[in-house]
Amino acid sequence: MNAPIDVSLFARNAKPLTSYRPYWAKRLGTAPFLPMSRAEMDALGWDSCDVIIVTGDAYVDHPSFGMAVIGRVLEAQGFRVGIIAQPDWQSAEPFKALGKPNLFWGVTAGNMDSMINRYTADRKIRSDDAYTPGDAGGKRPDRAAIVYSQRCREAYKDVPIVLGGIEGSLRRIAHYDYWSDKVRRSVVVDSKCDLLLYGNAERALVEVAHRLAAREPIERITDVRGTAFVRRPGDPSAEGWFEIDSSEVDQPGPVDAHINPYQTTSEQAQSAGQSCAKDEAAQAPATQGASIQPLNFVPNPALQGKAKRPPRDRSVIRLPSYEQVKSDAVLYAHANRVLHVEANPGNARALVQAHGEGATARDVWINPPPIPLTTAEMDHVFDLPYARSPHPAYADAQGRHDGETKIPAWEMIRFSVNIMRGCFGGCTFCSITEHEGRIIQSRSQASILKEVEEIRDKVEGFTGVISDLGGPTANMYRLGCASPEIEAACRKPSCVYPGICQNLTTDHGPLVRIYRRARALPGIKKILIGSGLRYDLAIKSPEYVKELVQHHVGGYLKIAPEHTETGPLSKMMKPGIGSYDRFKQMFEKYSEEAGKKQFLIPYFIAAHPGTSDEDMMNLALWLKKNGFRADQVQTFYPSPMATATAMYHSGLNPLKGIHRDERGERVDIVRGEKRRRLHKAFLRYHDPNNWPLLREALKAMGRADLIGNGKHHLIPTFQPLTDGGYQSARRKNSTPTARAPAAAPAPRKGQMLTQHTGLPPRAGIGAARRPKPR
């Protein structure tokens, strides 16, 4: 089966990125790096910048870093773009380093939400930051999008502020904030930005930049898809829109009894304790002269409603206000559900949410999602002249970036290639769909192979191994709906849950061909796949699994079952563990055929909404039965705007609809440090530090039979002397102890240690030493 047609129905309504007339500064040429200082601007012959991007990440000129993509896209349109990376936010002075931007500020917190970047799932401050030279923490403020916007306004108050990035994208409406444990206002209101661009914003950004360059006031730019802004009540620019009120949860009304078709009119009246006026009129004397009423025919209300239904492109849905969702968790869950339903760019309607009352009242207006990029546009974005390196300002004395100034996030993607965007998996705990959308946007084979060759020829330190050909997922390249018409009309949150949609193409042929062509290039020794694999899709294509296992696995392959039990899996929208078992069989079969000893590294989540203590116990039993010992445990992290976060805050399941009565499905929420620690302890059942907690819990659950010294027991009865330390696969995630821990024993046959970094166990940082070959 051929791959789906390239987002044609969407592209018809979008102006191509390359169709704009370049801005006059195009004549100044391309910068080797976007300037970060006035000296660099002088070297380029610039007297000023048209756009200045302020970012919470170190500047790496690579297409995996948002500031580089946005900067190079604007540069290709002819604009002069400067970068202010990780400025000191204590005053506005560092924000004046490049002078006053001619058009606008571009503000982003970076590739990660600043709160997730700084705090663990237990709200503890991290000591590291992978997007900072030297992995140093504390180089960006909490809620960086708000702080940076405020400082930009202080620096040059009359310059428009355009906010973007994932932090702004996930906070575009009133949202539950895990760190303050309350509902916060839209970031549009708190940051006082002039315009928010959410999602992958190249299309919106290019249009906004050209309109501002044409001297159009930013307050008039209200018709661009993928944008959010503030409107005051009564704003004339909102005229002509049809408002649909969805500010309350529907209440069930009285249900009328069905009429018995075999009863006469008089019998129906008698059953209701009434008399029939028709019979009374017949029995009355004719001299009374009862008047005869003519029949009046009216249009069918159902048909009339369809005829007058407002067009979607002029319809706006009013969500419950910030004040309502702040005080009513049911309405919060309802607003979250509406936002996710209105997420398909083919049929989504605009959303509006009121903030404030009286003189401070204003509406946050959210236009429909951006039109996905075509393959040609994706190629244009990724083929721009990236230096594929951190800015020289971060280099050490030898001019290198692999010493004390190393940027871990750059090292992670240094030899990798992003081949697609988007994800139709719809996992409720993940933010990819909310940011990038469900429509897969793929690059061409020629563009991908060109980037592989550029890495081979230009990137210092390349040894012939490409670390990844992937994206949000490893194997959704060129997958999508078989019918563009159905795709544009679909409102399902996932294409693969509860089962793979019959309209979804699962042909991995184009991906297999890319793998084969890439590894056949001269100078390429191996192509590894580092992105997370969607194994329920992979098993639909045995050819792909064989190609992957026999040529593109470096001994370990990471996949994410997330859990084994139906309860939490249904709240995650993840497939059952049976799909994992089928993939594991294929993985082992093809590994054996190739004569390779390879292992799967499964990811699991503790404390996800809908997870009971018994669910975690059963997962621990499954782990022990299969010989898995998780070195690094990931606990559910309520990120802004995710569906699972709405479950966490409201205790309701938005996937099943929101109701105030017994029809609303209640969700078991894992709150409190003690219960979250218990769920993590079940994942690390093998750690003696967790045994006292697990013994207490198993006894309370009536499962003391799992405590013993046999193979079928989960934990032993004895308690060795422990120091309370935790040796993690990431050294900075470890808990320091008073004394060095004893060397861990080598894994016995049939047992393996897992690391969520996807790397093989290494000596010296908490993982057991691998036995030497004999």
CORQUITA-V101158 format. One record per backbone hydrogen bond with DSSP energy under -1.0 kcal/mol. CO is the residue of the C=O (numbers start at 1). NH is the residue of the N-H. E is the energy in kcal/mol with one decimal. If there is no record, write none. Layout:
# CORQUITA-V101158
co->CO nh->NH e->E
co->CO nh->NH e->E
This chain:
# CORQUITA-V101158
co->5 nh->7 e->-1.3
co->7 nh->11 e->-2.7
co->8 nh->12 e->-1.5
co->10 nh->13 e->-1.7
co->11 nh->14 e->-1.7
co->16 nh->19 e->-1.5
co->23 nh->26 e->-2.0
co->24 nh->27 e->-1.5
co->25 nh->28 e->-1.9
co->26 nh->29 e->-1.7
co->35 nh->83 e->-2.7
co->37 nh->41 e->-1.7
co->38 nh->42 e->-2.6
co->39 nh->43 e->-2.0
co->40 nh->44 e->-1.4
co->41 nh->46 e->-2.8
co->42 nh->45 e->-1.1
co->49 nh->102 e->-2.5
co->50 nh->103 e->-2.7
co->50 nh->104 e->-1.2
co->51 nh->82 e->-2.4
co->52 nh->106 e->-2.9
co->53 nh->84 e->-3.1
co->54 nh->108 e->-2.4
co->55 nh->86 e->-3.1
co->59 nh->391 e->-2.2
co->60 nh->62 e->-2.1
co->61 nh->388 e->-2.5
co->62 nh->65 e->-2.3
co->65 nh->69 e->-2.0
co->66 nh->70 e->-2.7
co->67 nh->71 e->-2.2
co->68 nh->72 e->-2.7
co->69 nh->73 e->-2.4
co->70 nh->74 e->-2.2
co->71 nh->75 e->-2.2
co->72 nh->76 e->-2.3
co->74 nh->79 e->-2.1
co->75 nh->78 e->-1.8
co->77 nh->23 e->-3.2
co->80 nh->50 e->-1.6
co->80 nh->51 e->-2.3
co->82 nh->53 e->-3.0
co->84 nh->55 e->-2.1
co->92 nh->95 e->-1.0
co->93 nh->96 e->-2.3
co->94 nh->97 e->-1.0
co->96 nh->99 e->-1.5
co->104 nh->52 e->-1.4
co->105 nh->162 e->-2.7
co->106 nh->54 e->-3.0
co->107 nh->164 e->-2.8
co->113 nh->117 e->-2.5
co->114 nh->118 e->-1.4
co->115 nh->119 e->-2.3
co->118 nh->126 e->-3.5
co->120 nh->123 e->-1.9
co->124 nh->120 e->-2.8
co->129 nh->132 e->-1.8
co->130 nh->409 e->-3.0
co->131 nh->58 e->-2.5
co->132 nh->135 e->-2.2
co->143 nh->146 e->-1.0
co->143 nh->147 e->-1.9
co->144 nh->148 e->-3.0
co->145 nh->149 e->-1.4
co->146 nh->150 e->-2.1
co->147 nh->151 e->-2.2
co->148 nh->152 e->-2.4
co->149 nh->153 e->-2.1
co->150 nh->154 e->-1.9
co->151 nh->155 e->-2.3
co->152 nh->156 e->-2.4
co->156 nh->159 e->-1.7
co->160 nh->105 e->-2.8
co->161 nh->194 e->-1.8
co->161 nh->195 e->-1.6
co->162 nh->107 e->-2.4
co->163 nh->197 e->-3.2
co->165 nh->169 e->-2.2
co->166 nh->170 e->-2.4
co->171 nh->187 e->-2.7
co->175 nh->184 e->-3.0
co->177 nh->181 e->-1.3
co->177 nh->182 e->-1.3
co->182 nh->177 e->-3.1
co->184 nh->175 e->-1.6
co->186 nh->190 e->-2.0
co->187 nh->191 e->-2.4
co->195 nh->163 e->-2.8
co->196 nh->228 e->-2.1
co->201 nh->205 e->-3.1
co->202 nh->206 e->-2.4
co->203 nh->207 e->-1.7
co->204 nh->208 e->-2.6
co->205 nh->209 e->-2.7
co->206 nh->210 e->-2.1
co->207 nh->211 e->-2.1
co->208 nh->212 e->-2.5
co->209 nh->213 e->-2.3
co->210 nh->214 e->-1.3
co->211 nh->216 e->-2.2
co->212 nh->215 e->-1.9
co->217 nh->220 e->-1.7
co->218 nh->221 e->-1.3
co->220 nh->222 e->-1.7
co->226 nh->198 e->-2.1
co->227 nh->367 e->-2.6
co->228 nh->196 e->-2.8
co->229 nh->365 e->-3.0
co->231 nh->363 e->-3.7
co->232 nh->235 e->-1.8
co->235 nh->238 e->-2.0
co->236 nh->239 e->-1.5
co->238 nh->241 e->-1.2
co->242 nh->316 e->-2.5
co->244 nh->318 e->-3.0
co->260 nh->263 e->-1.6
co->264 nh->268 e->-2.3
co->265 nh->269 e->-1.9
co->266 nh->270 e->-2.4
co->267 nh->271 e->-2.3
co->269 nh->274 e->-3.1
co->270 nh->273 e->-1.7
co->276 nh->280 e->-2.1
co->277 nh->281 e->-2.1
co->278 nh->282 e->-1.7
co->279 nh->283 e->-1.9
co->280 nh->284 e->-1.1
co->285 nh->288 e->-1.7
co->286 nh->289 e->-1.4
co->300 nh->304 e->-2.8
co->301 nh->305 e->-2.4
co->302 nh->306 e->-1.7
co->303 nh->307 e->-2.0
co->304 nh->308 e->-1.6
co->311 nh->314 e->-1.6
co->312 nh->315 e->-1.6
co->314 nh->242 e->-3.0
co->315 nh->350 e->-1.4
co->316 nh->244 e->-3.1
co->317 nh->352 e->-2.3
co->318 nh->246 e->-2.1
co->321 nh->325 e->-2.6
co->322 nh->326 e->-2.1
co->323 nh->327 e->-1.1
co->324 nh->328 e->-1.4
co->328 nh->332 e->-1.7
co->329 nh->333 e->-2.3
co->330 nh->334 e->-2.0
co->331 nh->335 e->-2.6
co->332 nh->336 e->-2.3
co->333 nh->337 e->-2.1
co->334 nh->338 e->-2.3
co->335 nh->339 e->-2.3
co->336 nh->340 e->-1.9
co->337 nh->341 e->-2.2
co->338 nh->342 e->-2.3
co->341 nh->343 e->-1.0
co->344 nh->347 e->-1.7
co->344 nh->348 e->-2.4
co->350 nh->317 e->-2.8
co->351 nh->366 e->-3.4
co->352 nh->319 e->-2.8
co->353 nh->364 e->-3.0
co->354 nh->322 e->-2.9
co->355 nh->362 e->-2.1
co->357 nh->360 e->-1.6
co->358 nh->361 e->-1.4
co->362 nh->355 e->-3.1
co->363 nh->231 e->-3.1
co->364 nh->353 e->-2.0
co->365 nh->229 e->-1.9
co->366 nh->351 e->-2.6
co->368 nh->226 e->-2.8
co->374 nh->378 e->-2.6
co->375 nh->379 e->-2.5
co->376 nh->380 e->-2.0
co->377 nh->381 e->-2.3
co->378 nh->382 e->-2.3
co->379 nh->383 e->-1.8
co->384 nh->386 e->-2.5
co->389 nh->61 e->-2.2
co->391 nh->394 e->-2.3
co->392 nh->395 e->-1.6
co->396 nh->399 e->-2.2
co->400 nh->396 e->-2.4
co->403 nh->406 e->-1.6
co->406 nh->134 e->-2.1
co->407 nh->411 e->-2.0
co->408 nh->412 e->-2.1
co->409 nh->413 e->-1.1
co->413 nh->416 e->-1.6
co->415 nh->467 e->-1.4
co->417 nh->470 e->-2.1
co->419 nh->443 e->-2.2
co->421 nh->441 e->-1.8
co->424 nh->495 e->-2.5
co->427 nh->430 e->-1.3
co->428 nh->644 e->-2.3
co->431 nh->435 e->-1.5
co->432 nh->436 e->-3.6
co->433 nh->437 e->-1.3
co->437 nh->423 e->-2.1
co->441 nh->421 e->-1.7
co->444 nh->448 e->-2.0
co->445 nh->449 e->-2.8
co->446 nh->450 e->-1.9
co->447 nh->451 e->-1.8
co->448 nh->452 e->-2.0
co->449 nh->453 e->-2.1
co->450 nh->454 e->-1.9
co->451 nh->455 e->-2.3
co->452 nh->456 e->-2.1
co->453 nh->457 e->-2.2
co->454 nh->458 e->-2.8
co->455 nh->459 e->-1.3
co->459 nh->462 e->-1.3
co->464 nh->525 e->-2.5
co->464 nh->526 e->-1.8
co->466 nh->528 e->-3.1
co->468 nh->417 e->-2.6
co->470 nh->419 e->-3.2
co->476 nh->479 e->-2.1
co->480 nh->505 e->-2.8
co->483 nh->487 e->-2.6
co->484 nh->488 e->-2.0
co->486 nh->490 e->-1.5
co->495 nh->501 e->-3.0
co->501 nh->504 e->-1.5
co->503 nh->482 e->-3.5
co->508 nh->512 e->-2.4
co->509 nh->513 e->-2.3
co->510 nh->514 e->-1.6
co->511 nh->515 e->-2.3
co->512 nh->516 e->-2.3
co->513 nh->517 e->-2.5
co->514 nh->518 e->-2.7
co->515 nh->519 e->-2.2
co->518 nh->521 e->-1.2
co->521 nh->524 e->-1.8
co->526 nh->466 e->-2.4
co->532 nh->474 e->-2.6
co->533 nh->535 e->-1.2
co->534 nh->538 e->-1.8
co->535 nh->539 e->-2.0
co->537 nh->540 e->-1.4
co->538 nh->541 e->-2.3
co->541 nh->545 e->-1.9
co->542 nh->546 e->-2.5
co->543 nh->547 e->-2.3
co->544 nh->548 e->-3.0
co->545 nh->549 e->-2.9
co->546 nh->550 e->-2.3
co->547 nh->551 e->-1.3
co->548 nh->552 e->-2.2
co->552 nh->529 e->-1.5
co->555 nh->599 e->-2.8
co->557 nh->601 e->-3.3
co->558 nh->533 e->-1.1
co->559 nh->603 e->-1.8
co->561 nh->563 e->-1.4
co->562 nh->605 e->-2.1
co->565 nh->569 e->-1.8
co->566 nh->570 e->-2.4
co->567 nh->571 e->-1.0
co->568 nh->572 e->-1.5
co->569 nh->573 e->-1.3
co->569 nh->574 e->-2.1
co->572 nh->428 e->-1.6
co->576 nh->579 e->-1.4
co->577 nh->581 e->-2.1
co->578 nh->582 e->-2.2
co->579 nh->583 e->-2.2
co->580 nh->584 e->-2.8
co->581 nh->585 e->-2.0
co->582 nh->586 e->-1.9
co->583 nh->587 e->-2.9
co->584 nh->588 e->-2.6
co->585 nh->589 e->-2.3
co->586 nh->590 e->-2.5
co->587 nh->591 e->-1.9
co->588 nh->592 e->-2.3
co->589 nh->593 e->-2.1
co->590 nh->594 e->-1.6
co->591 nh->596 e->-2.8
co->592 nh->595 e->-1.1
co->599 nh->557 e->-2.0
co->601 nh->559 e->-2.2
co->603 nh->562 e->-2.4
co->606 nh->636 e->-2.9
co->608 nh->611 e->-1.6
co->612 nh->616 e->-1.7
co->613 nh->617 e->-2.1
co->614 nh->618 e->-2.5
co->615 nh->619 e->-2.0
co->616 nh->620 e->-2.3
co->617 nh->621 e->-2.2
co->618 nh->622 e->-2.0
co->619 nh->623 e->-2.6
co->620 nh->624 e->-2.4
co->621 nh->625 e->-2.5
co->622 nh->626 e->-1.9
co->623 nh->628 e->-2.8
co->624 nh->627 e->-1.1
co->627 nh->752 e->-2.2
co->629 nh->754 e->-2.4
co->634 nh->606 e->-2.0
co->637 nh->639 e->-1.5
co->639 nh->642 e->-1.4
co->642 nh->646 e->-1.6
co->643 nh->647 e->-1.8
co->644 nh->648 e->-2.4
co->645 nh->649 e->-2.4
co->646 nh->650 e->-2.5
co->647 nh->651 e->-2.9
co->651 nh->667 e->-2.5
co->653 nh->656 e->-1.6
co->654 nh->657 e->-1.0
co->661 nh->664 e->-1.6
co->665 nh->653 e->-1.4
co->668 nh->610 e->-3.8
co->669 nh->671 e->-1.1
co->672 nh->676 e->-2.0
co->673 nh->677 e->-2.5
co->674 nh->678 e->-1.8
co->675 nh->679 e->-2.1
co->676 nh->680 e->-2.0
co->677 nh->681 e->-2.3
co->678 nh->682 e->-1.9
co->679 nh->683 e->-1.2
co->680 nh->684 e->-1.5
co->684 nh->687 e->-1.7
co->687 nh->690 e->-2.2
co->690 nh->694 e->-2.3
co->691 nh->695 e->-2.9
co->692 nh->696 e->-2.0
co->693 nh->697 e->-2.0
co->694 nh->698 e->-3.0
co->695 nh->699 e->-2.1
co->696 nh->700 e->-1.9
co->697 nh->701 e->-1.8
co->698 nh->703 e->-3.3
co->699 nh->702 e->-1.2
co->703 nh->706 e->-1.9
co->704 nh->707 e->-1.8
co->706 nh->714 e->-2.1
co->706 nh->715 e->-1.6
co->710 nh->713 e->-1.2
co->715 nh->708 e->-2.8
co->726 nh->735 e->-2.2
co->730 nh->733 e->-2.0
co->731 nh->734 e->-1.6
co->748 nh->751 e->-2.1
co->754 nh->631 e->-2.1
co->755 nh->758 e->-1.7
